[in-house]
Amino acid sequence: GIGKSTTSQNTLAALADLGQRILIVGCDPKADSTRLMLHAKAQDTILSLAAEAGSVEDLELEDVMKIGYKDIRCVESGGPEPGVGCAGRGVITSINFLEENGAYEDIDYVSLRRARRLCLG
């Protein structure tokens, strides 16, 4: 690519350096939107953990949220492989789960990192 993800991650890191509270919600089925903040390849997604647990209602916020650089909160929604289904449904499920479980409380900025082509219908 042309560096969109790197630029975004560096901007969020700079905001965190200034004391801002950041939440990154990765909305790409590859689940790699938070890898730079976590110094990891990918993290477990809300949808994969919900499938293991039985449903999204069986999850706790602590199950899906990881803490990265400068206490940046990192979550990956997950979704179907490209071309297999509508990733937008997984994103909506994840965003609703996060809201219902208080993930957006005490946050100054939320970054939604999405795939270039994401069906939201």
N, C-alpha and C positions, 0 to 999 in steps of 0.2 A: 504494500500500500504506500501511501504518501505520508504516513506518520500521524494519522488522526488519533489513533489510540494512544500513542506515545505522548502526543501533545496534550490530550485530555488527562492522562494519568499525571503528567508533570504539573499541569495546572491545578489539579486536585491536591497533589502533594504540597504545592506552594501555598494553597489555601490552608491546608492543615498546619503547615509551618507557621502560619499567621494566627493559629489558635482556633480556626474554624472547625466545626464538627461536620464531618462528611460521611455520607452513605452512598456507596456505589452498588447499584442493582444491575447485574449483568443479565441482559435479555437475549443473548446469543446462544443458540443450541450447543455451540462448541464449549460453552462454560469457561471461557478463558479471559473474560473481561476484567477480572480482578487479579490476574496472575502477577502483574508487576507490583502491586501493593502488598501482595502476600509472599512474594519471592517463591512462587510455586507455579507448576504448570496449569493446574485447574483445581477447582474445589467441587465438592459434592453439591448437586443442585437441589432446590426445593422439590422439584418434581421427582427426581430419582429417590430422594429420601422419603417423600410421601408414598411412593410406590412400595418401598421396602417396609414402611411403617403401617401401611394399609390405606391411609388417606392423609390429606394435608391437615385435617383436624387433629391428627395424632402427633403432630410435630410441635415443638417448642421453638421459640425464636433462637435460643442458644444452639439448637441443632443445626441451624442453617447459616448463622451469621459467624463470620470469622473476623478477627481484628488484625488489621495490617499496619502499615507504616503510619506513625503518629496517631494511632488509635482510629484510623479510617475503618469504618464498618463496611464489610464486603459480603455481598450475597449474590448467588447465581440462581436465576430462575430455571434454566434448562428448557428443554422442549424437544420436539421430534427432529430427526435428521432432516437436513434440507431436502425439500421435494416430497416428503412423506406425509406431512400434515401441516396444520396451522400453528405455528409457534406462538402466535398472538394469544391463543387460549391459555397457554402455559404462563405467559407474561401476566395476563389478567389475573389468573389464579394466584400467582406469586405476589403481585402487588396488593391484592385483597388480603392475602395472608399476612403480609408485612404490616399493613394498616391495622388489621384486627389485633395484631400482637404488639402494637406500640413501637414499631421500628422507626417511625418517622418523628418520634418525640425527641426533643433535645438535639435536633439536627439543624445545621445552618444551610447545608446544600445537599441535594440528592442528585446524583448523576445516574441516568438510565442509559446504559451502554447497550445498543442493539445491533443486530446483524444488519448488513446493508439492505437486504431485502427481507422484510419481516411483515408477514400477513397479520394485520390487526383487525380483520373482519370476521 
